[in-house]
């Protein structure tokens, strides 16, 4: 029997995924309409960086989704039934691939991605994808139907709210009353992810902690394979109360797991809202924090967990893309790295902490565990080696963002070291 017939007879999306992979010989990922992972072929090591992150976090990185929307890929998928070839974004770890929209009753319900880093698909393989796509749309719809049937009814209402599946507030409130779900008047969404699949037991521990403590009555936990999504209820008349609850929970989790284990969690907290239709927005904000942390691999406690405090960190992926695509370097920072490597100094780190503390000498010296006179010497040395003007606000902001990339993205720092070798 041909591969196409086997796929059209498959009743399981995971089996269909493996059959597509076997037929094409290329890595395959299937996502729902919100770019959240449904299935992937088994050869994990063949996936590019973006697809590996999608598998680990269960969702395509937001900065990739934004790029696909900006370049009109998503719009094209909505309006055509044939596959589209998407050009690589190597600086983001996104290799060339082919994508086709899976539809159900004429509406997009998911996407089938086939990576092309090994070989390009031919025209007959494009036709093959178009032929099997309606059946895959049916399988994706079946997943939603089965999931909704199996889930706890209260969880089902919250999942549908997170996915923007309610057309009206009256329908939402009707469904919530049927399952006796009290809807929050003030809330935030937090997402706990893990840095590696080996830490999955930590997610089970988190669920138990929420269920067995005083948090239980004010938090609903929704679990996926590699994440726990928490809807935290605040007090209606107390602004920021749901955010305070999220902070208290993080402290409790840290106490329970121990500091070393705790940093195997990636934690994102969305903003607090009072409108129920902002629940998905808070969820996406929390997810963006995690995606940013995944991108930069931050030092423990260096990056904010709350979306509202994320600040310049939000733009680091875009800055990384722009700077690497233009092969850009800061001559001032190159000079400091060269001095640090050659003379075993710590000027780059000193500059980062000094800028982070807005030039406050005592605070900077305390954080670096050095005498204020030592700090003054280092700052003077930095000024001798560079053209940095500490009275120029724009220059300080620019330098700080560049330092965040250098100190949190290993590949970015390696670019600078390679550039130094080229100067020798």
HUHUCOR-V459503 format. One record per helix or strand of 3 or more residues. SS is the DSSP state (~ for helix, > for strand). FROM is the first residue (numbers start at 1). LEN is the number of residues. If there is no record, write none. Layout:
# HUHUCOR-V459503
SS&FROM&LEN, SS&FROM&LEN
This chain:
# HUHUCOR-V459503
~&3&7, ~&13&12, >&28&5, >&36&5, ~&44&3, ~&49&9, ~&62&9, ~&73&7, >&84&3, ~&90&3, >&97&8, >&107&9, ~&123&28, ~&153&10, ~&169&10, >&187&8, ~&197&16, ~&214&5, >&219&5, >&227&7, ~&241&17, ~&259&4, >&265&5, ~&276&21, ~&307&3, ~&311&15, ~&331&13, ~&347&10, ~&361&8, ~&372&14, ~&393&16, ~&410&14
